[in-house]
């Protein structure tokens, strides 16, 4: 690395851009600042964190149900990292539009992409395009107040199918079946409350292809289902099949053992006569169902009227195979929650099959499979949308370790001064937000909740509201920037 001043020294810190401020991006930045090379004084780093949204936290703000039991703890952990002041945050900056790869190369010695995965994985069955067929990720974005999705959501179905046996499927099913008043203790936006309040839903059915021992949700998510008021959970004895691999998983995996134990306890406590269940809404958990077709009918052509499944059975290895038996369920809406899929990034090689940036352990590769010096990836855009949020730390550590190994051979940024990227964004008229701006928006949302509580609650319901989320992007930007300007 040729330079009159050593890159990574106190006079010229190693400049690193992280694109994405969800857990993956924040963890990568945090791990880099706490690395042995930095702690020992051998290396000095200067890190800027960019996000296309005006607020930080990515998936935690826009991809997790507002009543998720662990969301506050995760937010607090990310807040502590960014509140230290050694990592700059630039919100409302879109990679590929506001800043290009050339811009990042000019101003930074290394770039880490941590953009995650926000789109629904495809489900290629007939009828998936019918009106009333939705992606679970899109619904999550709506109920989480994502600034780039419509404010309204069609909630006119009485019977709903949710396809998937992961945490997102349970989040979607829980929010659809839960009474809106019980969500007022969360940061749920007012437009979302109004939509859910008017929902006529009576039955939500969750379907998985395999058995109870193969579910992908966590015990915490499963237990959360039972906390919904006036919602009965219904299971079916014919769905409880266990093969040799299931037995092995139950014996060797505590999480599987806990999940199966919870489910079998629920069905054991369930009355034989389901008419004894008196809740106004029901949440049905089905296993060993593989979706075949979504269909309409003559009364409402083009709209979801039902869904057909093939019953499956376990094959001894924990996988499912078809039995040739088909069953139909009348539903007016179908939500697929079978996984997320990453989106391609401009000027970065992308694996369209896997939905990830082409990489080797976090080192970004070109079309020939050669490492592109200075480019890295972490999180779901690196490994695909698998694993829980906690897995992201180990993932970030691997990427940062490679970056540090490569630091003597990184391409040197031409304009590394910290003010240079600020001047560039200002010159382009980009209304970027800052960490101080987020603190102002955070305080504003908390104040909205406090005001609603002081006024006696929300929507005629006496409840303590900790926060009310601001939804429109322009409002988020204005509150953030005005809040900073008021402090100057």
CORBELBEL-V555007 format. One record per backbone hydrogen bond with DSSP energy under -0.5 kcal/mol. NH is the residue of the N-H (numbers start at 1). CO is the residue of the C=O. E is the energy in kcal/mol with one decimal. If there is no record, write none. Layout:
NH/CO/E  NH/CO/E
//
This chain:
3/1/-0.6  8/12/-3.3  9/6/-1.7  9/12/-1.1  14/44/-3.1  15/13/-0.5  16/14/-0.5  16/46/-2.4  17/110/-2.4  18/48/-2.9  19/17/-0.5  19/112/-2.9  20/18/-0.8  20/50/-3.5  26/22/-2.6  27/23/-2.9  28/24/-2.0  29/25/-2.3  30/26/-2.7  31/27/-3.0  32/28/-2.1  33/29/-2.1  34/30/-1.5  35/32/-1.1  39/35/-3.0  40/36/-2.4  41/38/-1.1  42/37/-0.9  43/37/-2.1  44/8/-2.6  46/14/-2.7  47/86/-0.7  48/16/-2.3  49/88/-3.4  50/18/-3.2  50/48/-0.5  51/90/-2.1  57/21/-1.7  60/57/-2.3  61/58/-1.1  62/58/-2.5  63/59/-2.3  68/65/-2.3  71/68/-1.2  74/70/-1.7  75/71/-2.5  76/72/-2.6  77/73/-1.8  78/74/-2.3  79/75/-2.8  80/76/-2.1  81/77/-1.3  82/78/-2.1  83/79/-2.4  84/81/-1.0  85/82/-0.8  88/47/-2.2  90/49/-3.2  91/433/-2.2  92/53/-1.6  93/51/-2.8  94/92/-0.5  95/93/-0.6  96/99/-3.8  97/94/-1.7  98/94/-2.4  99/94/-1.4  104/100/-2.2  105/101/-2.5  106/102/-2.0  107/103/-1.7  108/104/-2.0  109/15/-1.9  110/15/-1.5  111/374/-3.1  112/17/-3.0  113/111/-0.5  113/376/-3.0  114/19/-3.1  114/112/-0.5  119/341/-1.3  121/339/-2.8  125/123/-1.5  126/292/-0.6  128/125/-1.6  130/127/-1.9  131/302/-2.5  133/130/-1.8  134/132/-0.6  134/334/-3.4  136/336/-3.2  139/135/-1.7  140/136/-2.6  141/137/-2.3  142/138/-1.9  143/139/-2.7  144/140/-1.8  145/142/-1.7  146/141/-2.8  149/146/-1.2  155/153/-1.0  156/154/-0.5  160/203/-2.4  161/333/-2.4  162/205/-3.5  163/335/-3.2  164/162/-0.6  164/207/-2.8  170/166/-1.9  171/167/-2.5  172/168/-2.9  173/169/-2.6  174/170/-2.8  175/171/-2.6  176/172/-2.4  177/173/-2.1  178/174/-2.2  182/179/-1.5  183/180/-1.9  184/181/-1.1  186/183/-1.9  188/183/-0.6  193/189/-2.2  194/190/-2.5  195/191/-1.8  196/192/-2.6  197/193/-2.7  198/194/-1.3  199/196/-1.2  202/158/-3.0  203/158/-2.3  204/282/-2.5  205/160/-3.3  206/284/-3.1  207/162/-2.8  208/286/-1.2  214/211/-1.6  215/212/-0.8  216/165/-2.7  217/165/-0.9  222/218/-2.3  223/219/-2.8  224/220/-1.8  225/221/-0.9  225/222/-1.1  226/222/-0.7  226/223/-0.9  227/224/-1.4  228/225/-1.4  231/228/-0.8  232/281/-2.5  234/283/-2.5  236/285/-0.5  239/236/-2.0  240/237/-1.7  241/239/-1.4  245/316/-0.6  247/243/-2.4  248/244/-2.1  249/245/-2.5  250/246/-2.5  251/247/-1.9  252/248/-1.9  253/249/-2.5  254/252/-0.6  257/253/-2.5  258/254/-2.5  259/255/-2.6  260/256/-2.9  261/257/-2.2  262/258/-2.4  263/259/-2.5  264/260/-2.8  265/261/-2.0  266/262/-2.1  267/263/-2.2  268/264/-1.8  269/265/-1.9  270/266/-0.7  274/272/-0.9  276/273/-2.1  277/274/-1.6  281/230/-1.1  282/202/-2.8  283/232/-3.3  284/204/-3.0  284/282/-0.6  285/234/-2.6  286/206/-3.3  286/284/-0.6  288/210/-2.0  289/208/-2.6  290/310/-2.4  291/289/-0.5  292/308/-3.1  293/308/-1.5  294/126/-2.8  295/306/-2.4  297/300/-0.6  300/297/-0.5  301/298/-0.6  303/300/-1.8  304/131/-2.7  305/295/-3.2  306/295/-1.6  307/329/-2.1  308/293/-3.3  309/327/-3.0  310/290/-2.7  311/309/-0.5  311/325/-3.1  312/288/-2.0  313/321/-2.2  315/319/-2.3  321/313/-2.4  323/311/-2.1  327/309/-2.5  329/307/-2.1  331/329/-0.6  332/159/-2.8  333/159/-0.9  334/132/-2.6  335/161/-3.0  336/134/-2.5  336/334/-0.5  337/163/-3.2  337/335/-0.6  341/119/-2.3  342/355/-0.6  348/345/-1.6  351/356/-3.3  352/350/-1.0  355/351/-2.2  356/351/-1.3  357/381/-2.8  358/349/-2.0  360/363/-2.4  363/360/-1.5  364/362/-0.6  364/375/-1.9  365/358/-2.7  366/370/-2.3  369/366/-2.0  372/364/-3.1  373/371/-0.8  375/372/-2.1  376/111/-2.5  377/362/-2.2  378/113/-2.4  381/378/-0.6  382/379/-1.4  383/379/-2.3  384/380/-2.2  386/384/-2.5  391/388/-1.2  392/388/-0.5  392/389/-1.4  393/390/-1.2  394/390/-0.6  395/391/-1.6  396/392/-2.6  397/393/-2.3  398/394/-1.8  399/395/-1.8  400/396/-2.9  401/397/-2.4  402/398/-1.8  403/399/-2.2  404/400/-2.6  405/401/-2.0  406/402/-1.9  407/403/-0.5  407/404/-0.8  409/406/-2.7  410/407/-0.8  415/106/-3.2  420/417/-1.2  421/417/-0.7  422/418/-0.7  423/419/-2.5  424/420/-2.1  425/421/-2.3  426/422/-2.5  427/423/-2.5  428/424/-1.5  429/426/-1.4  430/425/-2.5  431/429/-0.6  432/430/-2.0  433/91/-1.9  438/434/-2.2  439/435/-2.3  440/436/-1.6  441/437/-2.3  442/438/-3.4  443/439/-2.2  444/440/-2.0  445/441/-2.6  446/442/-2.2  447/443/-2.2  448/444/-2.1  449/445/-1.7  450/446/-2.4  451/447/-2.6  452/448/-2.0  453/449/-2.2  454/450/-2.6  455/451/-1.8  456/453/-1.6  457/452/-2.7  458/461/-1.9  461/458/-2.6  462/460/-0.5  463/461/-1.0  465/449/-0.5  465/463/-0.6  466/185/-0.5  466/464/-0.7  468/445/-1.5  469/187/-1.9  476/472/-2.2  477/473/-2.6  478/474/-2.5  479/475/-2.7  480/476/-2.1  481/477/-2.9  482/478/-3.0  483/479/-1.9  484/480/-1.5  485/481/-2.5  486/482/-2.2  487/483/-0.6  487/484/-1.0  488/484/-0.8  488/485/-0.8
//
